[in-house]
Amino acid sequence: MSEMVIDKEVGLREELRKVIDPEIGMNVVELGLVRRIEVEDTRAHLVVIMTTPFCPYAPQLLESMRRVSQEFLGVPTTIEMGLEMWDPTMMEEGAAEGYDWGLF
């Protein structure tokens, strides 16, 4: 993989931090929802998951991720819903500290 592609992926991951899950109030990167990023010269493709299978904000989050990606990279971007089930261990280290999940 070329260094330029890796730089674009790293930059895109940082840019995707602007996309906030409105229910949780955390961004999609720290939640671990962005599972794979593929960047090519003429297109990009992301594989993402939601925190729950029936997330009411899924359409909004998917479109926001697609738009942010496309604007940052300047190429058409597609989003694919991954089949993994989300769990808190997918979050960035330290992201859940002090967060009240309302489970207790």
N, C-alpha and C positions, 0 to 999 in steps of 0.2 A: 504494500500500500504506500502510495507516495506521501511525502511529508506535507504537501499542499492539501491533500484530501484529509489527512489527520487533523491539520490545523482548522479546516472547515468544520469538521465534526466537533472538535473541541469548542470552536466559536459558536456553532449552532447550539450545542448543549447549554452554553452560557446564555445565549439569546432566549432559549426556551424557558429559562427561569422567570421570564416575564409572564408566563401563562400560569395563572393561579387557580387552583381548585376552589371555587367559591364556597363550597360546603365545609371544607377543612381549613382553608386559608393558607395553604402551603403551595409552593410551586410544583409543577409536574416532574421536575428533575429531582428535587429533594425527596419527593414521594416515591421515586423509583418507577414512575409510569412509562418513561421512555426506555424501551428495552433494546432497540437496535436503530442505528442510523447508518444509511448507505448514501454516500454522495458520489455522484459521477459528474462529468462535464456538462451533460445536458439534462440531468434530472436528479431528484433525490427521493428517497423512500424511508419512511419511519415506521417502525413497529412499536405500538404503544398498548398499554392496558389501562383499565380503570380500576379504582379501588373496590368497586362492587360491580357485579354483572349488570345491574339495573340502575346504574348511576344516572340520575335525572339530568346531569350537566354534561353527559358524554358528547352529544352533538356539538355543544358550544365549545368544549375543550378540544375536541378533534379539529374543528374548524380553526380555532385560535392557533393550535400547534401547526396546522398546515399553512396558515397565513404568515405567521412569524417565520417559519422555515423558508417559505418561498421568497419573502421579502429580504431575508438575510442572505440567502444563497443566490437569488436572482435566476433560479431555474424552477420549472414545474416540480411540485412536490406532492407525493401521494402518501396517505396515511393508512396503515393496516392495523386492524384490531388484533392483537395477539391473543392466544388462548390460555396463557398463564393466569392463574388466580393470584391476585395481589395479596401480600401479607406484609405486615410492618417491617419484617427483616429486609425487605427490598429497599427501604429508605436509606438515604445517605447516612453515614455514621453521625450520630449526634442530633439528627434532624427531629427526632421524636422526644428528645429530652425536654421535660417541662410541659409537654403538650397534654391536655386533658382530653382523653379519647371518650370520656363519658361511659366507660364500661363498668365502673364500680360505683 
